[in-house]
Amino acid sequence: MNSSKLKILPQPSSDKLSQQFFLVGTVDVDAVDALETLYVLPPECIVELNFSQVDRVNSMVLAQLLKLFELWQHRNSQIRVTNVNRMIGVLFKMTSLTRFLAEELVSEAAKPMPAPTPVAAPPDLTATDKLQIQPQPSRTAPEQLFSLYGMVDASAVESLQPLYVLPLNCAVTLDFAQVQRVNSMGLAQLLKLFQHWQERDTSIRVVNANRMIGVLFKMTGLTRYLSDDATTTADTVKLTAGVQAQTAPAAATAAPALRRAVDQTPPAAIQANNTDRLSLWVSAQSSQQMNGWYFFNTYLQRHLGREVHLELSHGAMSERRKKVEEMDIVFTKPFEATRLMLEHHYQPLLRPIDQTDEVTLLVRSDDKRQTLADYKGGKIVTAAPDSFVYLLGRFLLEESESSLTNMEYIFSGHDIKALQMLLKGSADILFMLSETYKGLSGLTRKMLREIDQSETAFAFHVFSASPRCTEVGKALSEVLLDMNQDSQGRQVLADLGIPGWIKPTTDECDMLSMLFNRYAL
């Protein structure tokens, strides 16, 4: 597969209104110039884009495809996209580009999902992943059976509304066999629904949830609403959390904690910054971002019209010269960002689009042990005990193998030291942020082997502003949200490997707050 700069090759057609093109290469930020040639097609034509020779579509250029499709739609052109691979199909559906297409997106990812039971046909999911809920026949009157299809995310609010009017004292079973993913906003909606059902003495079962959804249910305490025979992956969702945590406050009271914290008036001890110089703390997601953040800082100074002093943290560079809570603007990891919001009244501003913090479980490549069960009684190393990486890694480990609940944990202080300890044989398993692992050199990666990896789409790095810099935070948000509108901004985003920025929702922040209160305190 050719991964070079995008080329667009016109194909001959006997119909003058039919415009056919082969796309060859990678559709990324460098593809903007190549796409310009497609803006001059005649109106009311039929455009077919063949993606068979495209290996990857960078999310940063999806906005360019959106503009192009909108133009064609305005000119009454029909659009067909054929021969896309699975991941490109997923991206098209996630970004709703499929709504512009005249025919079904031809890809494995776009095919309808099979029905979990023969009693009812599944809804058509070829055009959207929006959550759909289909009632199923039940043997007993009090029992209510529902099959869920698609994604449980922010858009699930409308789909879940009919479930609020079920009769009192019924038994509800939700079949998650065709649910692809549940994110933090979806979990917040499920939490509200489960609380409502609990108040109406409704018994709740969740069946056939995949492993990642089961982990999220246990992490967030949603399992406490489920009856004892609730199942996941055709087995039981146990009502005991995998991580030995403090007694958790009820999510109903923990969730609003972040909202209360950021709405409070800042303590009098916090003084306004009387200088024009701003301090920026950045906890880089990977080593590949390091140069990009310096370019980002230059870009930010130019657009804010103020001097910005950058403190950059990653791996071996994590030795702090200043406390993070003394900084004006901070871009940092999920739990640290949550701590700043709860304890120091920082205001959440923006998070990266389509990027969440995941964990990879690593062992040495020459280690002869093949399964997680083989590591019983071993040592696990990771950077810090109060990080989302540790929490998620431990849940993932203990969800995979119950015999690993009493492992010895070592906290090295930062990722590079943890990696060195694993390679030297001082530990058996390493929990590492997936982005950090991807940023390691090829030589280092050859010395490692992945034994497990999360796919939760739950937590994320966050930009937040000190309470003394509220106006600066607003200006910063405007600059970041407009970065995709100019060539320099797009190049900086490309250097960072970030497609753009989006405001975190209250539900997303509340779920992080709940996890922080439950496990990190």
C-alpha positions as a printed NumPy array, in Angstrom:
array([[  0.   ,   0.   ,   0.   ],
       [  1.367,   3.378,  -1.025],
       [  1.729,   5.714,   1.953],
       [  3.221,   8.651,   0.021],
       [  1.738,  12.099,  -0.568],
       [ -1.82 ,  11.905,  -1.867],
       [ -2.33 ,  11.683,  -5.627],
       [ -5.747,  11.989,  -7.278],
       [ -5.971,  10.161, -10.617],
       [ -8.982,  10.859, -12.895],
       [-10.486,   7.783, -14.56 ],
       [-12.135,   7.746, -18.03 ],
       [-15.925,   7.588, -18.133],
       [-18.408,   7.302, -21.022],
       [-20.843,   9.552, -19.163],
       [-19.723,  13.186, -19.175],
       [-21.579,  13.786, -15.886],
       [-19.747,  10.912, -14.191],
       [-16.512,  11.958, -12.507],
       [-14.406,   9.061, -11.228],
       [-11.153,   9.382,  -9.302],
       [ -8.621,   6.993,  -7.768],
       [ -7.02 ,   8.298,  -4.569],
       [ -3.512,   6.972,  -3.974],
       [ -1.436,   7.575,  -0.815],
       [ -2.231,   9.09 ,   2.566],
       [ -5.027,  11.6  ,   3.06 ],
       [ -3.429,  13.885,   5.653],
       [ -2.718,  17.6  ,   6.148],
       [ -0.543,  17.603,   3.006],
       [ -3.55 ,  16.493,   0.944],
       [ -5.189,  19.94 ,   1.028],
       [ -3.505,  21.061,  -2.204],
       [ -4.412,  17.832,  -4.02 ],
       [ -8.067,  18.175,  -2.991],
       [ -8.234,  21.696,  -4.444],
       [ -8.522,  20.197,  -7.93 ],
       [-11.869,  18.624,  -6.968],
       [-13.504,  21.97 ,  -6.189],
       [-13.939,  22.818,  -9.881],
       [-16.089,  19.871, -10.978],
       [-19.256,  20.738, -12.915],
       [-22.533,  20.984, -10.973],
       [-25.077,  18.119, -10.857],
       [-22.465,  15.507, -11.663],
       [-21.905,  12.071, -10.127],
       [-18.609,  11.935,  -8.216],
       [-17.045,   8.613,  -7.262],
       [-13.93 ,   8.478,  -5.068],
       [-12.155,   5.121,  -5.002],
       [-10.205,   4.676,  -1.738],
       [ -8.744,   1.234,  -2.551],
       [ -5.208,   2.674,  -2.671],
       [ -5.568,   4.854,   0.442],
       [ -4.04 ,   3.342,   3.554],
       [ -4.922,   6.054,   6.062],
       [ -7.036,   9.175,   6.483],
       [ -5.63 ,  11.611,   9.038],
       [ -8.395,  13.084,  11.177],
       [ -6.977,  16.58 ,  10.584],
       [ -8.045,  16.46 ,   6.922],
       [-11.578,  15.229,   7.629],
       [-12.587,  18.882,   7.942],
       [-11.324,  19.423,   4.374],
       [-13.387,  16.49 ,   3.113],
       [-16.397,  17.916,   4.947],
       [-15.998,  21.265,   3.112],
       [-15.614,  19.481,  -0.213],
       [-18.696,  17.281,   0.336],
       [-20.745,  20.294,   1.437],
       [-19.772,  22.139,  -1.762],
       [-20.742,  19.17 ,  -3.921],
       [-24.038,  18.83 ,  -2.081],
       [-24.728,  22.53 ,  -2.637],
       [-24.092,  21.972,  -6.367],
       [-26.542,  19.018,  -6.425],
       [-23.79 ,  16.495,  -7.096],
       [-24.146,  12.87 ,  -6.037],
       [-21.23 ,  11.496,  -4.017],
       [-20.051,   7.898,  -3.808],
       [-17.067,   6.642,  -1.8  ],
       [-15.965,   3.081,  -2.552],
       [-13.424,   0.535,  -1.33 ],
       [-12.522,   2.155,   1.992],
       [-10.813,   0.063,   4.652],
       [-12.369,  -0.593,   8.036],
       [-10.718,   2.281,   9.934],
       [-11.521,   4.873,   7.266],
       [-15.106,   3.659,   7.305],
       [-15.206,   4.137,  11.065],
       [-13.825,   7.686,  10.724],
       [-16.424,   8.539,   8.076],
       [-19.203,   7.331,  10.341],
       [-17.828,   8.984,  13.468],
       [-17.638,  12.355,  11.702],
       [-21.02 ,  11.866,   9.924],
       [-19.443,  12.252,   6.486],
       [-21.645,   9.335,   5.419],
       [-24.686,  11.621,   5.384],
       [-23.407,  13.21 ,   2.168],
       [-23.102,   9.922,   0.299],
       [-25.624,   8.908,  -2.341],
       [-25.109,   5.196,  -1.642],
       [-23.882,   3.057,   1.21 ],
       [-20.261,   3.438,   2.165],
       [-18.563,   0.368,   0.753],
       [-16.431,  -0.949,   3.609],
       [-16.346,  -3.77 ,   6.105],
       [-16.947,  -1.246,   8.882],
       [-20.162,  -0.05 ,   7.266],
       [-21.898,  -3.404,   6.937],
       [-24.967,  -3.935,   9.138],
       [-24.33 ,  -5.787,  12.362],
       [-25.898,  -9.233,  12.73 ],
       [-28.92 ,  -9.554,  14.956],
       [-28.258, -10.968,  18.446],
       [-31.46 , -13.044,  18.264],
       [-33.727, -14.152,  15.419],
       [-36.831, -12.622,  16.979],
       [-36.33 ,  -9.147,  15.472],
       [-34.224,  -7.639,  12.72 ],
       [-31.523,  -5.191,  13.841],
       [-31.761,  -1.562,  12.791],
       [-29.795,  -0.351,   9.789],
       [-26.454,   0.963,  11.064],
       [-24.805,   1.573,   7.701],
       [-25.189,   5.334,   7.83 ],
       [-24.692,   6.134,  11.505],
       [-23.435,   4.758,  14.8  ],
       [-26.066,   6.679,  16.763],
       [-27.505,   4.525,  19.527],
       [-30.651,   2.641,  18.618],
       [-32.745,   0.637,  21.093],
       [-35.   ,  -2.157,  19.946],
       [-37.543,  -3.899,  22.251],
       [-37.471,  -7.696,  22.235],
       [-40.284, -10.172,  23.096],
       [-40.426, -11.312,  26.717],
       [-41.878, -14.423,  28.354],
       [-43.153, -12.615,  31.439],
       [-45.034,  -9.33 ,  31.727],
       [-42.756,  -7.642,  34.295],
       [-39.679,  -8.391,  32.167],
       [-38.543,  -5.733,  29.675],
       [-35.911,  -6.785,  27.121],
       [-34.022,  -4.332,  24.908],
       [-31.212,  -4.763,  22.378],
       [-28.856,  -1.781,  22.025],
       [-27.036,  -1.02 ,  18.77 ],
       [-24.272,   1.478,  17.999],
       [-22.489,   3.898,  20.346],
       [-23.508,   5.   ,  23.825],
       [-22.201,   8.574,  23.812],
       [-23.486,  12.149,  24.115],
       [-25.981,  11.599,  21.293],
       [-27.579,   8.697,  23.219],
       [-29.693,  11.045,  25.364],
       [-32.621,  11.048,  22.94 ],
       [-32.472,   7.281,  22.359],
       [-32.548,   6.548,  26.106],
       [-35.602,   8.735,  26.798],
       [-38.223,   5.98 ,  26.161],
       [-36.592,   3.872,  28.876],
       [-37.568,   6.417,  31.533],
       [-41.271,   5.522,  31.258],
       [-41.137,   1.784,  31.982],
       [-43.65 ,   0.453,  34.552],
       [-42.797,   0.331,  38.257],
       [-41.221,  -2.797,  39.757],
       [-40.304,  -4.31 ,  36.402],
       [-37.147,  -6.227,  35.476],
       [-35.059,  -4.659,  32.706],
       [-32.449,  -6.497,  30.642],
       [-30.212,  -4.496,  28.307],
       [-28.384,  -6.554,  25.677],
       [-25.076,  -4.841,  24.773],
       [-23.989,  -7.463,  22.2  ],
       [-24.127,  -4.897,  19.375],
       [-22.787,  -1.913,  21.323],
       [-19.407,  -0.934,  19.937],
       [-18.307,   1.546,  22.6  ],
       [-19.435,   3.464,  25.682],
       [-17.625,   6.72 ,  26.427],
       [-17.679,   8.963,  29.494],
       [-20.686,  10.979,  28.328],
       [-22.584,   7.777,  27.626],
       [-21.71 ,   6.449,  31.072],
       [-23.086,   9.623,  32.628],
       [-26.386,   9.078,  30.805],
       [-26.539,   5.43 ,  31.897],
       [-25.837,   6.51 ,  35.467],
       [-28.856,   8.86 ,  35.425],
       [-31.061,   6.15 ,  33.939],
       [-29.946,   3.496,  36.437],
       [-30.55 ,   5.896,  39.337],
       [-34.058,   6.558,  38.006],
       [-34.772,   2.85 ,  37.743],
       [-33.426,   2.208,  41.235],
       [-35.858,   4.793,  42.632],
       [-38.694,   2.914,  40.87 ],
       [-37.623,  -0.479,  42.315],
       [-36.577,  -1.738,  38.892],
       [-34.251,  -4.719,  38.639],
       [-31.459,  -4.108,  36.097],
       [-29.418,  -6.606,  34.101],
       [-26.78 ,  -5.841,  31.463],
       [-25.858,  -8.798,  29.269],
       [-23.248,  -9.416,  26.585],
       [-21.209,  -6.272,  27.235],
       [-17.698,  -6.506,  25.855],
       [-14.656,  -6.537,  28.079],
       [-13.902,  -2.804,  27.879],
       [-17.479,  -1.858,  28.726],
       [-17.369,  -4.265,  31.677],
       [-14.191,  -2.586,  32.935],
       [-15.785,   0.876,  32.672],
       [-18.921,  -0.287,  34.494],
       [-16.809,  -1.524,  37.389],
       [-14.516,   1.508,  37.456],
       [-17.418,   3.942,  37.641],
       [-19.457,   1.901,  40.111],
       [-22.382,   1.338,  37.711],
       [-22.341,  -2.346,  38.665],
       [-23.846,  -1.495,  42.049],
       [-27.166,  -0.868,  40.308],
       [-27.183,  -4.289,  38.643],
       [-28.825,  -7.44 ,  39.918],
       [-26.508, -10.271,  40.953],
       [-26.907, -12.169,  37.696],
       [-25.895,  -9.267,  35.453],
       [-23.57 , -10.548,  32.756],
       [-20.832,  -9.357,  30.467],
       [-19.106, -11.252,  27.658],
       [-21.663, -13.971,  28.443],
       [-20.29 , -14.164,  31.965],
       [-20.807, -12.275,  35.212],
       [-20.141,  -8.582,  35.87 ],
       [-18.955,  -8.99 ,  39.438],
       [-20.123,  -6.359,  41.872],
       [-16.663,  -5.994,  43.434],
       [-14.27 ,  -3.449,  41.975],
       [-11.005,  -4.834,  40.635],
       [ -8.936,  -2.102,  42.288],
       [ -8.863,  -2.065,  46.058],
       [-10.132,   1.486,  46.581],
       [-11.486,   3.536,  49.413],
       [-15.203,   3.318,  50.039],
       [-16.578,   5.346,  47.162],
       [-19.112,   8.098,  47.656],
       [-22.317,   7.643,  45.691],
       [-21.865,   8.83 ,  42.131],
       [-24.908,  11.028,  42.539],
       [-23.02 ,  13.136,  45.08 ],
       [-19.53 ,  12.735,  43.667],
       [-20.358,  13.759,  40.111],
       [-21.321,  17.393,  40.865],
       [-18.114,  17.92 ,  42.855],
       [-16.162,  19.264,  39.899],
       [-19.009,  21.569,  38.895],
       [-19.168,  22.989,  42.412],
       [-15.407,  23.433,  42.566],
       [-15.064,  25.38 ,  39.347],
       [-18.089,  27.565,  40.136],
       [-16.767,  28.7  ,  43.506],
       [-15.094,  32.06 ,  43.932],
       [-11.29 ,  31.618,  44.029],
       [ -9.666,  31.853,  47.472],
       [ -8.458,  35.32 ,  48.449],
       [ -4.916,  33.961,  48.708],
       [ -4.757,  33.58 ,  44.931],
       [ -3.344,  36.801,  43.546],
       [ -3.86 ,  38.107,  40.05 ],
       [ -0.929,  37.932,  37.668],
       [  0.283,  41.522,  37.423],
       [  2.745,  40.899,  34.605],
       [  2.198,  40.362,  30.906],
       [  4.186,  37.131,  31.021],
       [  2.139,  33.94 ,  31.18 ],
       [  3.374,  30.607,  32.461],
       [  2.327,  27.48 ,  30.528],
       [  2.735,  23.944,  31.871],
       [  2.521,  21.108,  29.342],
       [  2.593,  17.406,  30.145],
       [  3.35 ,  15.982,  26.702],
       [  1.439,  12.882,  25.628],
       [  4.466,  11.369,  23.863],
       [  8.126,  12.082,  23.127],
       [  7.227,  12.761,  19.487],
       [  5.392,  15.911,  20.572],
       [  8.343,  17.66 ,  22.18 ],
       [  9.365,  19.912,  19.284],
       [  5.73 ,  20.499,  18.455],
       [  5.038,  22.082,  21.848],
       [  7.835,  24.632,  21.325],
       [  6.281,  25.551,  17.98 ],
       [  2.917,  25.696,  19.729],
       [  4.313,  28.114,  22.313],
       [  5.628,  30.426,  19.578],
       [  2.269,  30.26 ,  17.799],
       [  0.437,  31.027,  21.057],
       [  2.601,  34.058,  21.864],
       [  2.018,  35.484,  18.396],
       [ -1.768,  35.134,  18.644],
       [ -2.164,  36.199,  22.282],
       [  0.275,  39.094,  21.93 ],
       [  1.946,  38.143,  25.215],
       [  5.122,  36.422,  26.319],
       [  4.498,  32.821,  27.364],
       [  7.055,  30.849,  29.369],
       [  6.787,  27.116,  28.635],
       [  7.477,  24.395,  31.221],
       [  7.519,  21.103,  29.297],
       [  7.187,  17.763,  31.08 ],
       [  7.569,  14.246,  29.704],
       [  9.448,  11.14 ,  30.796],
       [ 12.952,  12.052,  31.908],
       [ 12.034,  15.745,  31.634],
       [  9.496,  15.422,  34.451],
       [ 11.693,  16.921,  37.167],
       [  9.65 ,  19.962,  38.079],
       [ 11.182,  23.365,  38.604],
       [  7.846,  24.862,  39.639],
       [  4.681,  23.428,  41.111],
       [  2.031,  22.874,  38.478],
       [ -0.602,  24.677,  40.568],
       [  1.49 ,  27.869,  40.333],
       [  1.115,  27.953,  36.54 ],
       [ -1.327,  30.17 ,  34.648],
       [ -2.261,  27.697,  31.906],
       [ -1.889,  23.914,  32.174],
       [ -2.201,  21.047,  29.69 ],
       [ -1.898,  17.855,  31.66 ],
       [ -3.03 ,  14.303,  32.375],
       [ -6.612,  13.403,  33.375],
       [ -6.202,  12.976,  37.122],
       [ -3.774,  15.867,  37.536],
       [ -6.119,  18.125,  35.598],
       [ -9.023,  16.973,  37.787],
       [ -7.025,  17.655,  40.954],
       [ -6.278,  21.191,  39.769],
       [ -9.964,  21.771,  39.074],
       [-11.176,  20.348,  42.385],
       [ -8.491,  21.653,  44.719],
       [ -7.25 ,  24.819,  43.003],
       [-10.345,  25.985,  41.068],
       [ -8.782,  25.71 ,  37.609],
       [-11.305,  26.068,  34.777],
       [-11.414,  23.274,  32.152],
       [-10.993,  24.752,  28.681],
       [-10.33 ,  22.268,  25.877],
       [ -9.241,  18.711,  25.176],
       [ -7.848,  17.06 ,  22.011],
       [-10.388,  15.798,  19.476],
       [-10.599,  11.994,  19.15 ],
       [ -7.703,  11.384,  21.534],
       [ -8.098,   9.651,  24.87 ],
       [ -5.601,   8.278,  27.365],
       [ -5.241,   4.507,  27.102],
       [ -2.847,   2.078,  28.772],
       [ -0.635,  -0.6  ,  27.247],
       [  0.603,  -3.518,  29.358],
       [  4.17 ,  -4.41 ,  28.339],
       [  6.605,  -7.215,  29.087],
       [ 10.114,  -7.933,  27.828],
       [ 10.191,  -9.473,  24.367],
       [ 12.465, -12.295,  25.57 ],
       [ 10.146, -13.185,  28.463],
       [  8.951, -16.759,  27.844],
       [  5.695, -16.317,  29.741],
       [  2.803, -15.966,  27.302],
       [ -0.368, -15.297,  29.309],
       [ -1.177, -12.866,  32.104],
       [ -1.871, -15.801,  34.431],
       [  1.816, -16.778,  34.082],
       [  2.8  , -13.557,  35.886],
       [  1.089, -14.41 ,  39.16 ],
       [  3.205, -13.18 ,  42.091],
       [  5.3  , -10.902,  39.897],
       [  6.123,  -7.201,  40.066],
       [  4.436,  -4.412,  38.136],
       [  6.041,  -1.021,  37.575],
       [  4.389,   2.227,  36.519],
       [  5.06 ,   5.926,  36.991],
       [  2.66 ,   6.963,  39.774],
       [ -0.15 ,   5.548,  41.923],
       [ -2.445,   8.557,  41.447],
       [ -2.559,   8.353,  37.643],
       [ -5.303,   7.183,  35.316],
       [ -2.761,   4.883,  33.654],
       [ -2.259,   2.965,  36.905],
       [ -5.981,   2.787,  37.617],
       [ -6.915,   1.578,  34.148],
       [ -3.963,  -0.808,  33.937],
       [ -4.863,  -2.443,  37.218],
       [ -8.494,  -2.836,  36.246],
       [ -7.446,  -4.318,  32.921],
       [ -5.038,  -6.743,  34.588],
       [ -7.439,  -7.96 ,  37.252],
       [-10.355,  -8.142,  34.838],
       [ -8.248, -10.467,  32.668],
       [ -7.054, -12.714,  35.464],
       [ -8.536, -12.762,  38.962],
       [ -5.406, -14.432,  40.355],
       [ -3.447, -11.197,  39.759],
       [ -5.236,  -9.09 ,  42.389],
       [ -2.317,  -9.267,  44.845],
       [  0.604,  -8.269,  42.653],
       [  3.489,  -6.145,  43.957],
       [  3.409,  -2.594,  42.545],
       [  6.44 ,  -0.33 ,  42.125],
       [  6.086,   3.394,  41.371],
       [  9.139,   4.825,  39.635],
       [  8.246,   8.514,  39.416],
       [  8.187,   8.757,  35.613],
       [  7.798,   6.595,  32.516],
       [ 11.427,   6.373,  31.408],
       [ 12.606,   5.053,  34.757],
       [  9.721,   2.569,  34.811],
       [ 10.734,   1.359,  31.35 ],
       [ 14.361,   0.966,  32.448],
       [ 13.277,  -1.088,  35.467],
       [ 11.303,  -3.454,  33.247],
       [ 14.18 ,  -3.907,  30.77 ],
       [ 16.674,  -4.509,  33.596],
       [ 14.466,  -7.236,  35.075],
       [ 13.47 ,  -5.31 ,  38.209],
       [  9.814,  -5.726,  37.227],
       [  7.769,  -8.162,  35.152],
       [  5.024,  -5.951,  33.687],
       [  4.959,  -2.245,  32.813],
       [  1.849,  -0.053,  32.682],
       [  2.53 ,   2.733,  30.164],
       [  0.406,   5.378,  28.474],
       [ -0.276,   4.029,  24.984],
       [  0.814,   7.281,  23.308],
       [  4.116,   7.135,  25.173],
       [  4.648,   3.558,  24.052],
       [  3.94 ,   4.509,  20.436],
       [  6.533,   7.283,  20.717],
       [  9.372,   4.963,  21.761],
       [ 12.169,   4.287,  19.286],
       [ 11.959,   1.235,  17.06 ],
       [ 14.95 ,  -0.321,  18.853],
       [ 13.287,   0.041,  22.251],
       [  9.98 ,  -1.324,  20.985],
       [ 11.764,  -4.443,  19.707],
       [ 12.781,  -5.148,  23.302],
       [  9.133,  -5.066,  24.422],
       [  5.997,  -7.1  ,  23.814],
       [  2.406,  -5.967,  24.248],
       [  0.425,  -8.332,  26.421],
       [ -2.737,  -6.234,  26.711],
       [ -4.122,  -2.814,  25.785],
       [ -7.189,  -0.785,  26.713],
       [ -9.757,   0.751,  24.357],
       [-12.001,   2.693,  26.714],
       [-12.239,   6.179,  25.108],
       [-12.844,   7.533,  28.591],
       [-10.186,   9.957,  29.868],
       [ -8.145,  12.676,  28.185],
       [ -5.52 ,  15.383,  28.647],
       [ -7.075,  18.772,  29.396],
       [ -6.165,  22.428,  28.935],
       [ -7.224,  24.389,  32.021],
       [ -6.703,  27.937,  33.279],
       [ -5.865,  29.24 ,  36.732],
       [ -8.735,  31.161,  38.403],
       [ -6.58 ,  34.293,  38.206],
       [ -6.477,  33.968,  34.394],
       [-10.125,  33.614,  33.425],
       [ -9.942,  36.123,  30.571],
       [ -6.701,  34.619,  29.292],
       [ -8.394,  31.219,  29.302],
       [-11.182,  32.55 ,  27.084],
       [ -8.666,  34.083,  24.667],
       [ -6.638,  30.86 ,  24.624],
       [ -9.748,  28.831,  23.807],
       [-10.522,  31.082,  20.855],
       [ -6.973,  30.739,  19.513],
       [ -6.971,  26.952,  19.832],
       [-10.42 ,  26.474,  18.302],
       [ -9.296,  28.501,  15.26 ],
       [ -5.995,  26.671,  14.702],
       [ -7.387,  24.627,  11.82 ],
       [ -8.313,  27.821,   9.981],
       [ -4.756,  28.881,   9.045],
       [ -1.81 ,  27.022,   7.56 ],
       [  0.559,  27.704,  10.479],
       [ -1.985,  26.424,  12.986],
       [ -2.568,  23.275,  10.949],
       [  1.176,  22.653,  10.791],
       [  1.527,  23.039,  14.572],
       [ -1.332,  20.577,  15.083],
       [  0.373,  18.183,  12.661],
       [  3.637,  18.448,  14.646],
       [  1.7  ,  17.622,  17.821],
       [ -0.252,  14.815,  16.18 ],
       [ -3.483,  16.403,  17.437],
       [ -6.409,  16.84 ,  14.997],
       [ -7.852,  19.836,  16.831],
       [ -9.547,  20.892,  20.053],
       [-13.002,  20.564,  21.576],
       [-14.589,  21.74 ,  24.824],
       [-15.059,  18.935,  27.378],
       [-18.661,  18.529,  28.445],
       [-19.855,  18.774,  32.028],
       [-20.67 ,  15.06 ,  31.976],
       [-17.133,  14.187,  30.877],
       [-15.613,  16.313,  33.655],
       [-18.033,  14.935,  36.229],
       [-17.103,  11.334,  35.388],
       [-13.401,  12.133,  35.774],
       [-14.215,  13.85 ,  39.057],
       [-16.05 ,  10.78 ,  40.282],
       [-13.129,   8.492,  39.413],
       [-10.664,  10.896,  41.038],
       [-12.686,  11.001,  44.258],
       [-13.085,   7.228,  44.206],
       [ -9.524,   6.126,  43.499],
       [ -6.966,   8.949,  43.504],
       [ -7.616,  10.588,  46.871]])
